[in-house]
Amino acid sequence: MSDVKKVVLAYSGGLDTSIILRWLQDTYRCEVVTFTADLGQGEELEPARKKAELMGIKPENIFIDDLREEFVRDFVFPMSRANALYEGEYLLGTSIARPLIAKRQIEIVNQVGADAVCHGATGKGNDQVRFELGYYALKPDIKVIAPWRIWDLTSRTKLLEFAEAHQIPIAKDKRGEAPYSTDANLLHISYEGKALEDPWVEPDEDMFTRSVSPQAAPDQPTVVEIEFEKGDAVAVDGVRLSPAQLLTRLNELGGANGIGRLDLVENRFVGMKSRGVYETPGGSVLIVAHRAIESLTLDRGAAHLKDEMMPRYAELIYNGFWFSPERQMIQALI
């Protein structure tokens, strides 16, 4: 552990990553650099800065970056050109955010001269693989610290005890077990774990934040016109918008019409099944519009070849291989 002098931590400012921050300081006796990404999750990120400062992080070692435009332009849109759906349904909202976070972390490593990166993904999920494949693709000699795989804080009780012992603030709603965990960005919001692990348990209506239920949607249709250039959406109803603005607008239109909800059990890369509930209103509108314009512009052979390649492309993204030669080859074909 003594070979780690400076580590760049993917830091949300929440309880788990705050515990990880203090654990890194105690375990490695190293300098910690925090990185918080704004991917359009809809949360105020300045509290993360204040929390990091309270925990002894120097101001120059706190990075809070607005990556919304890059996220949509360089990650969501290329994926949308492929009409990518994992296992025929999932629009890959969490999967596509991870390579961008990994990329920015490695850029900060190079900028500040760090020798390690750290993420807060658990040892049961896909995100640990996505982050780490991204790190190694961009900097093969980087040291990766994955606390959930190595520490002894193996229960909620131990986490809370650690937080109290180190005077890490615990919000009232964090003291009990959350009914599910969530992850959000401009493309989607996901809900999984806890109560949702029982497939017979229906999600509560008040869980959803980005869409009204189909029953509460307007009875009259909303007509939306989307303009494309070279496979990417550039305007909605005649108004040209930046990539992030455009997806925000489609989220509003789709959510108001009860579009974009998905409840499925998916096959994780790490070998287990996972039940996820998702809201992806703008992405759901976008894929229908994109397929519609392809039906006008692609010849039969090209269209059918794209559909054959799509499941492989979607699986690569789901499994964390965004930076792989295979994904880049398929992208070039698309």
C-alpha positions as CSV (number, residue, x, y, z in Angstrom):
1,M,0.0,0.0,0.0
2,S,2.9,2.3,0.5
3,D,3.4,2.6,-3.3
4,V,0.2,4.7,-3.5
5,K,1.0,8.4,-3.1
6,K,-1.9,10.1,-4.8
7,V,-5.3,8.6,-5.8
8,V,-8.1,10.0,-7.9
9,L,-11.5,9.0,-6.4
10,A,-14.8,9.1,-8.3
11,Y,-16.7,11.0,-5.7
12,S,-20.4,11.7,-5.5
13,G,-20.4,13.4,-2.1
14,G,-22.8,10.8,-0.8
15,L,-22.4,8.6,2.2
16,D,-20.6,5.6,0.5
17,T,-18.0,7.6,-1.4
18,S,-17.4,9.9,1.7
19,I,-16.7,6.7,3.7
20,I,-14.4,5.6,0.9
21,L,-12.6,8.9,0.9
22,R,-11.8,8.6,4.7
23,W,-10.9,4.9,4.3
24,L,-8.4,5.8,1.6
25,Q,-6.8,8.4,3.8
26,D,-6.6,6.0,6.8
27,T,-5.5,2.9,4.9
28,Y,-3.1,4.2,2.3
29,R,-1.9,7.4,4.1
30,C,-2.1,9.0,0.6
31,E,-3.2,12.3,-0.9
32,V,-6.8,12.0,-2.3
33,V,-8.1,13.9,-5.3
34,T,-11.9,13.9,-5.7
35,F,-13.6,14.0,-9.1
36,T,-17.4,14.6,-9.4
37,A,-19.0,14.5,-12.8
38,D,-22.2,16.3,-13.8
39,L,-23.8,14.0,-16.3
40,G,-27.2,15.6,-15.9
41,Q,-28.2,13.6,-12.8
42,G,-30.2,16.6,-11.6
43,E,-28.4,17.0,-8.3
44,E,-26.7,20.1,-6.9
45,L,-23.0,19.2,-7.0
46,E,-21.5,22.1,-5.0
47,P,-22.2,20.3,-1.7
48,A,-19.8,17.6,-2.8
49,R,-17.1,20.3,-2.9
50,K,-17.9,21.5,0.6
51,K,-17.9,18.0,1.9
52,A,-14.6,17.2,0.3
53,E,-13.1,20.3,1.9
54,L,-14.5,19.4,5.3
55,M,-12.7,16.0,5.0
56,G,-9.3,17.7,4.4
57,I,-9.1,17.7,0.6
58,K,-7.2,20.7,-0.8
59,P,-9.2,23.0,-3.1
60,E,-6.8,22.3,-6.0
61,N,-7.5,18.6,-5.5
62,I,-11.3,18.9,-6.0
63,F,-12.6,18.5,-9.6
64,I,-16.3,19.1,-10.4
65,D,-16.8,18.9,-14.1
66,D,-19.9,19.6,-16.3
67,L,-19.7,16.7,-18.8
68,R,-23.3,16.8,-20.1
69,E,-22.5,18.0,-23.6
70,E,-19.6,15.6,-24.1
71,F,-21.7,12.7,-22.6
72,V,-24.5,13.2,-25.1
73,R,-22.4,14.1,-28.1
74,D,-19.6,11.6,-27.8
75,F,-21.2,8.7,-26.0
76,V,-25.1,8.7,-26.2
77,F,-25.3,9.8,-29.8
78,P,-22.8,7.3,-31.3
79,M,-24.7,4.6,-29.3
80,S,-28.0,5.9,-30.6
81,R,-26.8,5.6,-34.2
82,A,-26.6,1.8,-33.6
83,N,-30.2,1.7,-32.1
84,A,-28.5,-0.1,-29.2
85,L,-30.7,-2.2,-26.9
86,Y,-29.2,-4.7,-24.5
87,E,-31.2,-8.0,-24.5
88,G,-33.8,-6.3,-26.8
89,E,-35.0,-3.7,-24.3
90,Y,-32.5,-1.9,-22.1
91,L,-31.3,1.5,-23.5
92,L,-27.9,1.2,-21.6
93,G,-28.3,4.4,-19.6
94,T,-25.9,3.4,-16.8
95,S,-23.5,1.5,-19.1
96,I,-22.8,4.4,-21.4
97,A,-21.9,6.8,-18.6
98,R,-19.1,4.7,-17.1
99,P,-16.5,5.0,-19.9
100,L,-16.8,8.8,-19.8
101,I,-16.2,8.9,-16.0
102,A,-13.3,6.5,-16.4
103,K,-11.8,8.7,-19.2
104,R,-12.0,11.9,-17.2
105,Q,-10.5,10.2,-14.1
106,I,-7.5,9.1,-16.2
107,E,-7.2,12.6,-17.6
108,I,-7.0,13.9,-14.0
109,V,-4.5,11.2,-13.1
110,N,-2.2,12.5,-15.8
111,Q,-2.8,16.1,-14.9
112,V,-2.0,15.8,-11.2
113,G,0.5,13.0,-11.4
114,A,-1.5,10.5,-9.4
115,D,-0.6,6.8,-9.4
116,A,-4.0,5.2,-8.6
117,V,-7.7,5.5,-9.2
118,C,-10.6,4.5,-7.0
119,H,-14.3,3.8,-7.6
120,G,-17.2,3.0,-5.4
121,A,-18.8,0.2,-7.4
122,T,-19.7,-2.9,-5.4
123,G,-18.2,-6.4,-6.0
124,K,-21.5,-7.8,-7.3
125,G,-22.3,-5.5,-10.1
126,N,-21.2,-4.6,-13.7
127,D,-19.9,-1.1,-12.9
128,Q,-16.7,-2.3,-11.4
129,V,-15.9,-4.0,-14.7
130,R,-16.9,-1.0,-16.8
131,F,-14.8,1.4,-14.8
132,E,-11.7,-0.8,-14.6
133,L,-11.8,-1.8,-18.3
134,G,-12.0,1.9,-19.1
135,Y,-9.0,2.7,-16.8
136,Y,-6.8,-0.1,-18.2
137,A,-7.7,0.7,-21.8
138,L,-6.5,4.3,-21.4
139,K,-3.7,3.7,-18.9
140,P,-2.6,0.1,-18.7
141,D,-0.2,0.6,-15.8
142,I,-2.7,2.4,-13.5
143,K,-3.3,1.0,-10.0
144,V,-7.0,0.5,-9.3
145,I,-8.4,0.5,-5.8
146,A,-11.8,-1.1,-5.4
147,P,-12.7,-0.8,-1.7
148,W,-15.9,-3.0,-1.8
149,R,-13.7,-6.0,-2.9
150,I,-11.0,-5.6,-0.2
151,W,-12.2,-3.7,2.9
152,D,-13.9,-5.2,6.0
153,L,-16.9,-2.8,6.0
154,T,-19.2,-5.6,4.8
155,S,-22.5,-4.5,6.2
156,R,-24.7,-1.4,6.4
157,T,-24.1,-1.4,10.2
158,K,-20.3,-1.4,9.8
159,L,-20.5,1.4,7.3
160,L,-22.6,3.6,9.7
161,E,-20.3,2.8,12.6
162,F,-17.3,3.8,10.5
163,A,-19.1,7.1,9.5
164,E,-20.0,7.9,13.1
165,A,-16.5,7.1,14.4
166,H,-15.0,9.5,11.8
167,Q,-17.7,12.2,12.1
168,I,-18.9,11.8,8.6
169,P,-22.4,13.3,8.4
170,I,-25.2,10.8,7.9
171,A,-28.5,12.1,6.4
172,K,-31.6,10.9,8.3
173,D,-32.8,8.9,5.2
174,K,-29.5,7.1,5.1
175,R,-29.8,5.5,8.5
176,G,-32.3,2.9,7.4
177,E,-31.9,0.5,4.5
178,A,-33.0,2.3,1.3
179,P,-35.9,0.5,-0.5
180,Y,-33.7,0.5,-3.6
181,S,-30.6,2.1,-5.1
182,T,-30.7,4.6,-7.9
183,D,-28.3,6.0,-10.5
184,A,-29.2,8.9,-12.7
185,N,-27.8,10.9,-15.7
186,L,-29.2,12.8,-18.6
187,L,-30.2,9.7,-20.5
188,H,-32.0,7.8,-17.7
189,I,-32.5,7.0,-14.1
190,S,-32.3,3.4,-12.7
191,Y,-33.7,1.7,-9.7
192,E,-32.5,-1.7,-8.4
193,G,-31.8,-3.8,-5.4
194,K,-33.5,-4.3,-2.0
195,A,-37.3,-4.6,-2.4
196,L,-37.0,-4.8,-6.2
197,E,-35.0,-8.0,-6.0
198,D,-38.3,-9.9,-5.7
199,P,-39.7,-10.0,-9.2
200,W,-43.2,-10.1,-7.8
201,V,-42.8,-6.7,-6.1
202,E,-44.2,-4.0,-8.4
203,P,-42.4,-0.7,-8.3
204,D,-44.4,2.0,-6.4
205,E,-45.8,4.8,-8.6
206,D,-44.2,7.4,-6.4
207,M,-40.8,6.0,-7.2
208,F,-40.8,7.4,-10.7
209,T,-39.4,10.9,-11.1
210,R,-39.0,11.5,-14.9
211,S,-42.3,10.3,-16.3
212,V,-46.0,10.2,-15.5
213,S,-47.7,6.9,-15.7
214,P,-49.4,6.0,-19.0
215,Q,-52.8,6.3,-17.2
216,A,-52.0,9.9,-16.2
217,A,-50.6,10.9,-19.6
218,P,-52.6,13.2,-21.9
219,D,-55.4,11.6,-23.9
220,Q,-54.4,13.7,-26.9
221,P,-51.2,12.8,-28.8
222,T,-48.2,15.2,-28.7
223,V,-46.7,15.5,-32.2
224,V,-42.9,15.9,-32.1
225,E,-40.7,16.5,-35.1
226,I,-37.0,15.6,-34.8
227,E,-34.4,16.7,-37.4
228,F,-31.4,14.5,-38.1
229,E,-28.0,15.2,-39.7
230,K,-25.6,12.3,-40.3
231,G,-27.5,10.1,-37.9
232,D,-27.6,12.5,-34.9
233,A,-30.6,14.5,-33.8
234,V,-30.0,18.3,-34.2
235,A,-33.4,19.9,-33.8
236,V,-36.8,19.4,-32.1
237,D,-39.9,21.1,-33.6
238,G,-37.7,23.3,-35.8
239,V,-35.5,24.5,-32.9
240,R,-31.9,23.7,-33.2
241,L,-30.4,22.5,-29.9
242,S,-27.1,21.4,-28.5
243,P,-26.9,17.6,-27.8
244,A,-27.6,17.9,-24.1
245,Q,-30.3,20.5,-24.6
246,L,-31.9,18.2,-27.2
247,L,-32.0,15.2,-24.9
248,T,-33.3,17.4,-22.1
249,R,-36.2,18.5,-24.3
250,L,-37.0,15.0,-25.4
251,N,-37.0,13.9,-21.7
252,E,-39.6,16.5,-21.0
253,L,-41.8,15.6,-24.0
254,G,-41.5,11.8,-23.4
255,G,-41.9,12.0,-19.7
256,A,-45.0,14.1,-19.9
257,N,-46.6,11.5,-22.2
258,G,-45.8,8.4,-20.0
259,I,-43.0,7.1,-22.3
260,G,-39.8,5.4,-21.3
261,R,-40.5,3.1,-18.4
262,L,-39.0,-0.4,-18.4
263,D,-39.0,-3.2,-15.8
264,L,-36.8,-6.2,-16.7
265,V,-34.5,-8.9,-15.3
266,E,-31.2,-8.6,-17.1
267,N,-28.1,-10.9,-17.3
268,R,-25.1,-9.1,-15.8
269,F,-21.6,-9.6,-17.2
270,V,-20.4,-10.8,-13.8
271,G,-22.7,-13.9,-14.0
272,M,-25.9,-13.1,-12.0
273,K,-29.3,-11.9,-12.9
274,S,-30.4,-8.4,-11.8
275,R,-33.9,-6.8,-11.8
276,G,-33.8,-3.2,-12.9
277,V,-36.5,-0.6,-13.3
278,Y,-35.6,2.3,-15.7
279,E,-36.9,5.6,-16.9
280,T,-35.5,6.7,-20.3
281,P,-38.1,9.0,-21.8
282,G,-35.9,11.0,-24.2
283,G,-33.9,8.0,-25.3
284,S,-37.1,6.0,-26.0
285,V,-38.4,8.8,-28.3
286,L,-35.0,9.1,-30.0
287,I,-34.6,5.4,-30.9
288,V,-38.1,5.3,-32.5
289,A,-37.4,8.5,-34.5
290,H,-33.9,7.2,-35.6
291,R,-35.3,3.9,-36.8
292,A,-38.0,5.8,-38.7
293,I,-35.5,8.0,-40.5
294,E,-33.3,4.9,-41.2
295,S,-36.3,3.3,-42.8
296,L,-36.3,6.1,-45.4
297,T,-32.6,6.4,-46.0
298,L,-30.9,2.9,-45.6
299,D,-31.2,0.2,-48.3
300,R,-32.4,-3.2,-47.3
301,G,-29.1,-4.9,-47.0
302,A,-27.5,-2.1,-44.9
303,A,-30.5,-1.9,-42.6
304,H,-30.6,-5.6,-42.0
305,L,-26.8,-5.8,-41.4
306,K,-27.1,-3.1,-38.8
307,D,-29.8,-5.0,-37.0
308,E,-27.6,-8.1,-37.0
309,M,-24.6,-6.2,-35.5
310,M,-26.7,-4.3,-32.9
311,P,-26.9,-7.1,-30.2
312,R,-23.1,-7.5,-30.3
313,Y,-22.6,-3.8,-30.1
314,A,-25.0,-3.4,-27.2
315,E,-23.4,-6.3,-25.3
316,L,-19.9,-4.7,-25.7
317,I,-21.2,-1.5,-24.2
318,Y,-23.1,-3.3,-21.4
319,N,-20.0,-5.3,-20.5
320,G,-17.7,-2.3,-20.4
321,F,-15.8,-2.6,-23.7
322,W,-16.5,1.0,-25.0
323,F,-12.8,1.5,-25.7
324,S,-12.2,-1.9,-27.3
325,P,-11.1,-2.4,-30.9
326,E,-14.3,-4.4,-31.6
327,R,-16.6,-1.6,-30.5
328,Q,-14.6,0.9,-32.6
329,M,-14.7,-1.4,-35.6
330,I,-18.5,-1.8,-35.4
331,Q,-18.9,2.0,-34.8
332,A,-16.9,2.6,-38.0
333,L,-19.2,0.3,-39.9
334,I,-22.3,2.0,-38.5
